[in-house]
Amino acid sequence: MRLHHAPFLLLAACSADARDEFSAANDAAPPAASALTQAGASTPAPGPDLPDADDPRLFLGLDSLRWAEWETHPPTDRDARLRALGVQPIRADSVVEFDPADGYDPNGERARDFRFVDFSGDGVADVIYNGPWFTRNDAGEFGAGEGTRLKLWQVIEGRAVRVMDHHGDLQRVWRGRAGGPVSFRVVHYGCCSDPVWSIAYHRPVQRGDTVRYEPHHWVMGRQELQIPPRFLAEPRRFTVGNDGYLLRASPRVQDANAAEGEEWYAWEGRGNALAEYARGARGTALAEQTDSTGRVWWFVRMDPATPPRDAQSQPPEHDGHPVPAERLGWMSSRFLVPQP
């Protein structure tokens, strides 16, 4: 299947086994969430927090979050609870007609998109908004943005304190240790003709009683990236054995764009290429496919420790610093050397 630009589209459908493993993963504490910093610290504990990265079915099977597993005691009146906590949904000044079947209310944030979940781990239900993006500027003007927004408020002494405001859709949540905050991952589709989409892993940073979140790992893809229908039984580590090796969006050689013009999502003048790697770059093969010429392609996840020397898109930044980013795509297996 191919990934197209749509706010809630999934990368790949999960099998029944993958859904079962998804539920099991939600009950497991990830390494970073099990080693949180002491109160008052300003940086999180080192180490990866990618509990789904070793299983391609989980890693690419981005099924929707099961809110019922997390919002176990929702309030009877969501609007009233938001008012009591001091959270004011962004709403338009006047009402316009719309079709509820469209799933999008142009009048602003809906109460049903606010969830009451204890993400901080202190036993008190906090507030999560994940829905269409609406804004109100300093002049008080109401507007709608492209895509979705994720906002978190921690409830402290009966009032909601906003601790996060970010693009994207919440997809997976991992419980921390008993009494500790959760970690989670978000998918974000580029807006305004940006062809890049990303999966961002967020970990908690605890400062006193307040829990905030920072992205610590990104996985990058691009519109029209071809996702394999099947995966290898075991991921295969490899090293690139040839210089100037290309990571591509599909398992075929296309070094020039179509004659009728550039596709909006393509790298200008580079066909289906996504990035160019030097000899010695490392990655992990997740799937294998043979094209009509007999060439064997691997669907790969490239290691951020050996970044490309040239690429269509650069990794995102957090607080002015690049965050390690893996890149998904296809490589010809001819000069990929498997590692023991």
ABEGO torsion letter per residue (X at the ends): XBBBBBAABBABBBBAAAAAAAAAAAABBBAAAABBBBBGBABBBBEBBBAAAABAAAAABBBBBBAAAABABBBABAAAAAAAAGBBBBBBABBBBBBAAAGBBAAEBBAAABBBBBAAGAGBBBBBBBBBBBBBBAAGBBBBBBEBBBBBBBBBGGBBBBABBBBEBBABBBBBBBGBBBBBBBBBBBBGGBABBBBBBBBBBBBEABBBBBBABBBBBBBGBBBBABBBABBBBBBBABBGBBBBABBBBBABBBAAEBBAABBBGAEABABBBBBGBBBBBABBBBBAAGBBBBBBBBBAABBBABBABBBBBBGGBBBBBBBBEBBBAAABBBBX
